[in-house]
Amino acid sequence: MLGFIMPQEVKGDEAPRQFLKDVKTIEKLTHLDFFWKLDHDVEEKLESETPREMW
């Protein structure tokens, strides 16, 4: 899973990687639970990872 938090001041020439966040961080900021239907252990594992090796 990839999650991004981009400020309003983005110019457009920034690397997307600098805005990459784990889903758990985004959930804490938004008070949303995106993958609540998944098994709890699977949900925790997936939402806590930030797949930086893809970038």
HTML snippet that shows the backbone in 3Dmol.js (N, CA, C, O; Angstrom):
<script src="https://3Dmol.org/build/3Dmol-min.js"></script>
<div id="view" style="width:600px;height:400px;position:relative"></div>
<script>
const pdb = `
ATOM      1  N   MET A   1       0.832  -1.170   0.000  1.00  0.00           N
ATOM      2  CA  MET A   1       0.000   0.000   0.000  1.00  0.00           C
ATOM      3  C   MET A   1       0.876   1.232   0.000  1.00  0.00           C
ATOM      4  O   MET A   1       1.909   1.278   0.668  1.00  0.00           O
ATOM      5  N   LEU A   2       0.466   2.205  -0.736  1.00  0.00           N
ATOM      6  CA  LEU A   2       1.172   3.473  -0.759  1.00  0.00           C
ATOM      7  C   LEU A   2       0.230   4.556  -0.258  1.00  0.00           C
ATOM      8  O   LEU A   2      -0.939   4.608  -0.639  1.00  0.00           O
ATOM      9  N   GLY A   3       0.748   5.404   0.588  1.00  0.00           N
ATOM     10  CA  GLY A   3      -0.003   6.540   1.069  1.00  0.00           C
ATOM     11  C   GLY A   3       0.858   7.784   0.971  1.00  0.00           C
ATOM     12  O   GLY A   3       2.070   7.726   1.176  1.00  0.00           O
ATOM     13  N   PHE A   4       0.241   8.895   0.662  1.00  0.00           N
ATOM     14  CA  PHE A   4       0.983  10.137   0.515  1.00  0.00           C
ATOM     15  C   PHE A   4       0.288  11.248   1.275  1.00  0.00           C
ATOM     16  O   PHE A   4      -0.940  11.322   1.320  1.00  0.00           O
ATOM     17  N   ILE A   5       1.089  12.103   1.868  1.00  0.00           N
ATOM     18  CA  ILE A   5       0.588  13.340   2.461  1.00  0.00           C
ATOM     19  C   ILE A   5       1.327  14.464   1.763  1.00  0.00           C
ATOM     20  O   ILE A   5       2.540  14.618   1.906  1.00  0.00           O
ATOM     21  N   MET A   6       0.575  15.245   1.007  1.00  0.00           N
ATOM     22  CA  MET A   6       1.181  16.317   0.230  1.00  0.00           C
ATOM     23  C   MET A   6       0.649  17.654   0.731  1.00  0.00           C
ATOM     24  O   MET A   6      -0.563  17.860   0.802  1.00  0.00           O
ATOM     25  N   PRO A   7       1.556  18.554   1.075  1.00  0.00           N
ATOM     26  CA  PRO A   7       1.112  19.874   1.516  1.00  0.00           C
ATOM     27  C   PRO A   7       0.539  20.681   0.354  1.00  0.00           C
ATOM     28  O   PRO A   7       0.802  20.373  -0.809  1.00  0.00           O
ATOM     29  N   GLN A   8      -0.220  21.679   0.659  1.00  0.00           N
ATOM     30  CA  GLN A   8      -0.824  22.528  -0.366  1.00  0.00           C
ATOM     31  C   GLN A   8       0.224  23.309  -1.162  1.00  0.00           C
ATOM     32  O   GLN A   8      -0.032  23.730  -2.289  1.00  0.00           O
ATOM     33  N   GLU A   9       1.392  23.496  -0.575  1.00  0.00           N
ATOM     34  CA  GLU A   9       2.429  24.315  -1.198  1.00  0.00           C
ATOM     35  C   GLU A   9       3.298  23.550  -2.197  1.00  0.00           C
ATOM     36  O   GLU A   9       4.346  24.061  -2.592  1.00  0.00           O
ATOM     37  N   VAL A  10       2.913  22.370  -2.613  1.00  0.00           N
ATOM     38  CA  VAL A  10       3.709  21.571  -3.547  1.00  0.00           C
ATOM     39  C   VAL A  10       3.868  22.339  -4.854  1.00  0.00           C
ATOM     40  O   VAL A  10       2.900  22.869  -5.398  1.00  0.00           O
ATOM     41  N   LYS A  11       5.098  22.393  -5.347  1.00  0.00           N
ATOM     42  CA  LYS A  11       5.389  23.123  -6.587  1.00  0.00           C
ATOM     43  C   LYS A  11       5.214  22.248  -7.819  1.00  0.00           C
ATOM     44  O   LYS A  11       4.931  22.744  -8.909  1.00  0.00           O
ATOM     45  N   GLY A  12       5.383  20.939  -7.636  1.00  0.00           N
ATOM     46  CA  GLY A  12       5.211  20.018  -8.744  1.00  0.00           C
ATOM     47  C   GLY A  12       6.500  19.366  -9.209  1.00  0.00           C
ATOM     48  O   GLY A  12       6.467  18.405  -9.977  1.00  0.00           O
ATOM     49  N   ASP A  13       7.632  19.875  -8.756  1.00  0.00           N
ATOM     50  CA  ASP A  13       8.902  19.286  -9.170  1.00  0.00           C
ATOM     51  C   ASP A  13       9.541  18.446  -8.069  1.00  0.00           C
ATOM     52  O   ASP A  13      10.663  17.965  -8.225  1.00  0.00           O
ATOM     53  N   GLU A  14       8.840  18.272  -6.972  1.00  0.00           N
ATOM     54  CA  GLU A  14       9.337  17.460  -5.862  1.00  0.00           C
ATOM     55  C   GLU A  14       9.216  15.971  -6.191  1.00  0.00           C
ATOM     56  O   GLU A  14       8.349  15.557  -6.960  1.00  0.00           O
ATOM     57  N   ALA A  15      10.088  15.196  -5.603  1.00  0.00           N
ATOM     58  CA  ALA A  15      10.007  13.742  -5.764  1.00  0.00           C
ATOM     59  C   ALA A  15       8.851  13.203  -4.916  1.00  0.00           C
ATOM     60  O   ALA A  15       8.750  13.542  -3.737  1.00  0.00           O
ATOM     61  N   PRO A  16       7.989  12.379  -5.487  1.00  0.00           N
ATOM     62  CA  PRO A  16       6.866  11.829  -4.722  1.00  0.00           C
ATOM     63  C   PRO A  16       7.309  11.093  -3.453  1.00  0.00           C
ATOM     64  O   PRO A  16       6.577  11.059  -2.463  1.00  0.00           O
ATOM     65  N   ARG A  17       8.497  10.513  -3.488  1.00  0.00           N
ATOM     66  CA  ARG A  17       8.991   9.739  -2.349  1.00  0.00           C
ATOM     67  C   ARG A  17       9.016  10.554  -1.056  1.00  0.00           C
ATOM     68  O   ARG A  17       8.808  10.000   0.023  1.00  0.00           O
ATOM     69  N   GLN A  18       9.266  11.850  -1.149  1.00  0.00           N
ATOM     70  CA  GLN A  18       9.355  12.656   0.071  1.00  0.00           C
ATOM     71  C   GLN A  18       8.008  12.799   0.779  1.00  0.00           C
ATOM     72  O   GLN A  18       7.963  13.195   1.944  1.00  0.00           O
ATOM     73  N   PHE A  19       6.926  12.485   0.099  1.00  0.00           N
ATOM     74  CA  PHE A  19       5.592  12.584   0.689  1.00  0.00           C
ATOM     75  C   PHE A  19       5.014  11.225   1.081  1.00  0.00           C
ATOM     76  O   PHE A  19       3.893  11.145   1.585  1.00  0.00           O
ATOM     77  N   LEU A  20       5.777  10.163   0.852  1.00  0.00           N
ATOM     78  CA  LEU A  20       5.329   8.800   1.110  1.00  0.00           C
ATOM     79  C   LEU A  20       5.195   8.560   2.613  1.00  0.00           C
ATOM     80  O   LEU A  20       6.115   8.854   3.376  1.00  0.00           O
ATOM     81  N   LYS A  21       4.065   8.034   3.029  1.00  0.00           N
ATOM     82  CA  LYS A  21       3.783   7.735   4.445  1.00  0.00           C
ATOM     83  C   LYS A  21       3.120   6.372   4.538  1.00  0.00           C
ATOM     84  O   LYS A  21       2.514   5.899   3.576  1.00  0.00           O
ATOM     85  N   ASP A  22       3.238   5.747   5.695  1.00  0.00           N
ATOM     86  CA  ASP A  22       2.506   4.500   5.897  1.00  0.00           C
ATOM     87  C   ASP A  22       1.035   4.829   6.137  1.00  0.00           C
ATOM     88  O   ASP A  22       0.696   5.920   6.596  1.00  0.00           O
ATOM     89  N   VAL A  23       0.183   3.885   5.824  1.00  0.00           N
ATOM     90  CA  VAL A  23      -1.266   4.088   5.925  1.00  0.00           C
ATOM     91  C   VAL A  23      -1.684   4.362   7.376  1.00  0.00           C
ATOM     92  O   VAL A  23      -2.614   5.130   7.620  1.00  0.00           O
ATOM     93  N   LYS A  24      -1.005   3.743   8.323  1.00  0.00           N
ATOM     94  CA  LYS A  24      -1.332   3.947   9.743  1.00  0.00           C
ATOM     95  C   LYS A  24      -1.192   5.425  10.124  1.00  0.00           C
ATOM     96  O   LYS A  24      -2.025   5.955  10.859  1.00  0.00           O
ATOM     97  N   THR A  25      -0.152   6.088   9.630  1.00  0.00           N
ATOM     98  CA  THR A  25       0.046   7.519   9.899  1.00  0.00           C
ATOM     99  C   THR A  25      -1.099   8.339   9.319  1.00  0.00           C
ATOM    100  O   THR A  25      -1.596   9.263   9.963  1.00  0.00           O
ATOM    101  N   ILE A  26      -1.511   8.005   8.118  1.00  0.00           N
ATOM    102  CA  ILE A  26      -2.607   8.733   7.474  1.00  0.00           C
ATOM    103  C   ILE A  26      -3.913   8.503   8.228  1.00  0.00           C
ATOM    104  O   ILE A  26      -4.710   9.427   8.391  1.00  0.00           O
ATOM    105  N   GLU A  27      -4.128   7.281   8.685  1.00  0.00           N
ATOM    106  CA  GLU A  27      -5.334   6.986   9.471  1.00  0.00           C
ATOM    107  C   GLU A  27      -5.369   7.807  10.759  1.00  0.00           C
ATOM    108  O   GLU A  27      -6.421   8.314  11.147  1.00  0.00           O
ATOM    109  N   LYS A  28      -4.232   7.935  11.412  1.00  0.00           N
ATOM    110  CA  LYS A  28      -4.178   8.726  12.659  1.00  0.00           C
ATOM    111  C   LYS A  28      -4.511  10.189  12.396  1.00  0.00           C
ATOM    112  O   LYS A  28      -5.215  10.820  13.184  1.00  0.00           O
ATOM    113  N   LEU A  29      -4.013  10.720  11.305  1.00  0.00           N
ATOM    114  CA  LEU A  29      -4.262  12.127  10.980  1.00  0.00           C
ATOM    115  C   LEU A  29      -5.695  12.389  10.527  1.00  0.00           C
ATOM    116  O   LEU A  29      -6.252  13.450  10.806  1.00  0.00           O
ATOM    117  N   THR A  30      -6.293  11.419   9.828  1.00  0.00           N
ATOM    118  CA  THR A  30      -7.631  11.623   9.258  1.00  0.00           C
ATOM    119  C   THR A  30      -8.750  11.042  10.116  1.00  0.00           C
ATOM    120  O   THR A  30      -9.925  11.335   9.894  1.00  0.00           O
ATOM    121  N   HIS A  31      -8.384  10.223  11.091  1.00  0.00           N
ATOM    122  CA  HIS A  31      -9.371   9.519  11.930  1.00  0.00           C
ATOM    123  C   HIS A  31     -10.248   8.579  11.107  1.00  0.00           C
ATOM    124  O   HIS A  31     -11.411   8.346  11.436  1.00  0.00           O
ATOM    125  N   LEU A  32      -9.666   8.041  10.022  1.00  0.00           N
ATOM    126  CA  LEU A  32     -10.353   7.070   9.177  1.00  0.00           C
ATOM    127  C   LEU A  32      -9.693   5.714   9.336  1.00  0.00           C
ATOM    128  O   LEU A  32      -8.508   5.626   9.655  1.00  0.00           O
ATOM    129  N   ASP A  33     -10.463   4.655   9.112  1.00  0.00           N
ATOM    130  CA  ASP A  33      -9.940   3.291   9.145  1.00  0.00           C
ATOM    131  C   ASP A  33     -10.174   2.697   7.764  1.00  0.00           C
ATOM    132  O   ASP A  33     -11.271   2.227   7.464  1.00  0.00           O
ATOM    133  N   PHE A  34      -9.151   2.719   6.929  1.00  0.00           N
ATOM    134  CA  PHE A  34      -9.312   2.381   5.514  1.00  0.00           C
ATOM    135  C   PHE A  34      -9.569   0.899   5.235  1.00  0.00           C
ATOM    136  O   PHE A  34     -10.357   0.569   4.348  1.00  0.00           O
ATOM    137  N   PHE A  35      -8.924   0.015   5.970  1.00  0.00           N
ATOM    138  CA  PHE A  35      -9.001  -1.409   5.641  1.00  0.00           C
ATOM    139  C   PHE A  35      -9.585  -2.221   6.787  1.00  0.00           C
ATOM    140  O   PHE A  35      -9.049  -3.265   7.156  1.00  0.00           O
ATOM    141  N   TRP A  36     -10.658  -1.746   7.332  1.00  0.00           N
ATOM    142  CA  TRP A  36     -11.265  -2.346   8.520  1.00  0.00           C
ATOM    143  C   TRP A  36     -11.827  -3.743   8.277  1.00  0.00           C
ATOM    144  O   TRP A  36     -12.045  -4.483   9.237  1.00  0.00           O
ATOM    145  N   LYS A  37     -12.064  -4.120   7.043  1.00  0.00           N
ATOM    146  CA  LYS A  37     -12.604  -5.455   6.766  1.00  0.00           C
ATOM    147  C   LYS A  37     -11.542  -6.546   6.751  1.00  0.00           C
ATOM    148  O   LYS A  37     -11.873  -7.732   6.780  1.00  0.00           O
ATOM    149  N   LEU A  38     -10.278  -6.162   6.705  1.00  0.00           N
ATOM    150  CA  LEU A  38      -9.204  -7.156   6.736  1.00  0.00           C
ATOM    151  C   LEU A  38      -9.060  -7.758   8.126  1.00  0.00           C
ATOM    152  O   LEU A  38      -9.440  -7.146   9.124  1.00  0.00           O
ATOM    153  N   ASP A  39      -8.511  -8.956   8.178  1.00  0.00           N
ATOM    154  CA  ASP A  39      -8.139  -9.552   9.452  1.00  0.00           C
ATOM    155  C   ASP A  39      -7.226  -8.552  10.175  1.00  0.00           C
ATOM    156  O   ASP A  39      -6.366  -7.938   9.545  1.00  0.00           O
ATOM    157  N   HIS A  40      -7.405  -8.386  11.484  1.00  0.00           N
ATOM    158  CA  HIS A  40      -6.688  -7.354  12.245  1.00  0.00           C
ATOM    159  C   HIS A  40      -5.169  -7.463  12.091  1.00  0.00           C
ATOM    160  O   HIS A  40      -4.499  -6.452  11.883  1.00  0.00           O
ATOM    161  N   ASP A  41      -4.622  -8.664  12.189  1.00  0.00           N
ATOM    162  CA  ASP A  41      -3.171  -8.834  12.078  1.00  0.00           C
ATOM    163  C   ASP A  41      -2.665  -8.461  10.684  1.00  0.00           C
ATOM    164  O   ASP A  41      -1.608  -7.846  10.546  1.00  0.00           O
ATOM    165  N   VAL A  42      -3.412  -8.830   9.672  1.00  0.00           N
ATOM    166  CA  VAL A  42      -3.044  -8.485   8.294  1.00  0.00           C
ATOM    167  C   VAL A  42      -3.126  -6.973   8.109  1.00  0.00           C
ATOM    168  O   VAL A  42      -2.234  -6.358   7.524  1.00  0.00           O
ATOM    169  N   GLU A  43      -4.203  -6.387   8.613  1.00  0.00           N
ATOM    170  CA  GLU A  43      -4.389  -4.942   8.513  1.00  0.00           C
ATOM    171  C   GLU A  43      -3.228  -4.195   9.166  1.00  0.00           C
ATOM    172  O   GLU A  43      -2.681  -3.265   8.574  1.00  0.00           O
ATOM    173  N   GLU A  44      -2.855  -4.587  10.364  1.00  0.00           N
ATOM    174  CA  GLU A  44      -1.756  -3.927  11.079  1.00  0.00           C
ATOM    175  C   GLU A  44      -0.442  -4.028  10.308  1.00  0.00           C
ATOM    176  O   GLU A  44       0.295  -3.048  10.203  1.00  0.00           O
ATOM    177  N   LYS A  45      -0.154  -5.196   9.776  1.00  0.00           N
ATOM    178  CA  LYS A  45       1.096  -5.395   9.041  1.00  0.00           C
ATOM    179  C   LYS A  45       1.141  -4.529   7.789  1.00  0.00           C
ATOM    180  O   LYS A  45       2.129  -3.837   7.541  1.00  0.00           O
ATOM    181  N   LEU A  46       0.078  -4.568   7.006  1.00  0.00           N
ATOM    182  CA  LEU A  46       0.045  -3.813   5.759  1.00  0.00           C
ATOM    183  C   LEU A  46       0.060  -2.302   5.988  1.00  0.00           C
ATOM    184  O   LEU A  46       0.740  -1.568   5.271  1.00  0.00           O
ATOM    185  N   GLU A  47      -0.686  -1.845   6.979  1.00  0.00           N
ATOM    186  CA  GLU A  47      -0.803  -0.412   7.210  1.00  0.00           C
ATOM    187  C   GLU A  47       0.441   0.185   7.856  1.00  0.00           C
ATOM    188  O   GLU A  47       0.637   1.399   7.808  1.00  0.00           O
ATOM    189  N   SER A  48       1.266  -0.633   8.447  1.00  0.00           N
ATOM    190  CA  SER A  48       2.466  -0.135   9.130  1.00  0.00           C
ATOM    191  C   SER A  48       3.688  -0.091   8.231  1.00  0.00           C
ATOM    192  O   SER A  48       4.698   0.509   8.599  1.00  0.00           O
ATOM    193  N   GLU A  49       3.622  -0.701   7.081  1.00  0.00           N
ATOM    194  CA  GLU A  49       4.768  -0.764   6.172  1.00  0.00           C
ATOM    195  C   GLU A  49       4.782   0.440   5.229  1.00  0.00           C
ATOM    196  O   GLU A  49       3.737   0.924   4.794  1.00  0.00           O
ATOM    197  N   THR A  50       5.981   0.902   4.929  1.00  0.00           N
ATOM    198  CA  THR A  50       6.169   1.936   3.923  1.00  0.00           C
ATOM    199  C   THR A  50       7.110   1.353   2.871  1.00  0.00           C
ATOM    200  O   THR A  50       8.312   1.249   3.118  1.00  0.00           O
ATOM    201  N   PRO A  51       6.592   0.973   1.709  1.00  0.00           N
ATOM    202  CA  PRO A  51       7.401   0.270   0.700  1.00  0.00           C
ATOM    203  C   PRO A  51       8.355   1.194  -0.059  1.00  0.00           C
ATOM    204  O   PRO A  51       8.147   1.467  -1.241  1.00  0.00           O
ATOM    205  N   ARG A  52       9.385   1.667   0.609  1.00  0.00           N
ATOM    206  CA  ARG A  52      10.339   2.608  -0.006  1.00  0.00           C
ATOM    207  C   ARG A  52      11.214   1.951  -1.077  1.00  0.00           C
ATOM    208  O   ARG A  52      11.731   2.651  -1.947  1.00  0.00           O
ATOM    209  N   GLU A  53      11.392   0.631  -1.038  1.00  0.00           N
ATOM    210  CA  GLU A  53      12.260   0.003  -2.033  1.00  0.00           C
ATOM    211  C   GLU A  53      11.674   0.092  -3.449  1.00  0.00           C
ATOM    212  O   GLU A  53      12.396  -0.118  -4.424  1.00  0.00           O
ATOM    213  N   MET A  54      10.411   0.391  -3.570  1.00  0.00           N
ATOM    214  CA  MET A  54       9.798   0.554  -4.885  1.00  0.00           C
ATOM    215  C   MET A  54      10.252   1.839  -5.557  1.00  0.00           C
ATOM    216  O   MET A  54      10.154   1.973  -6.777  1.00  0.00           O
ATOM    217  N   TRP A  55      10.750   2.785  -4.765  1.00  0.00           N
ATOM    218  CA  TRP A  55      11.102   4.104  -5.273  1.00  0.00           C
ATOM    219  C   TRP A  55      12.579   4.186  -5.436  1.00  0.00           C
ATOM    220  O   TRP A  55      13.096   5.221  -5.857  1.00  0.00           O
TER     221      TRP A  55
END
`;
const viewer = $3Dmol.createViewer("view");
viewer.addModel(pdb, "pdb");
viewer.setStyle({}, {cartoon: {color: "spectrum"}});
viewer.zoomTo();
viewer.render();
</script>
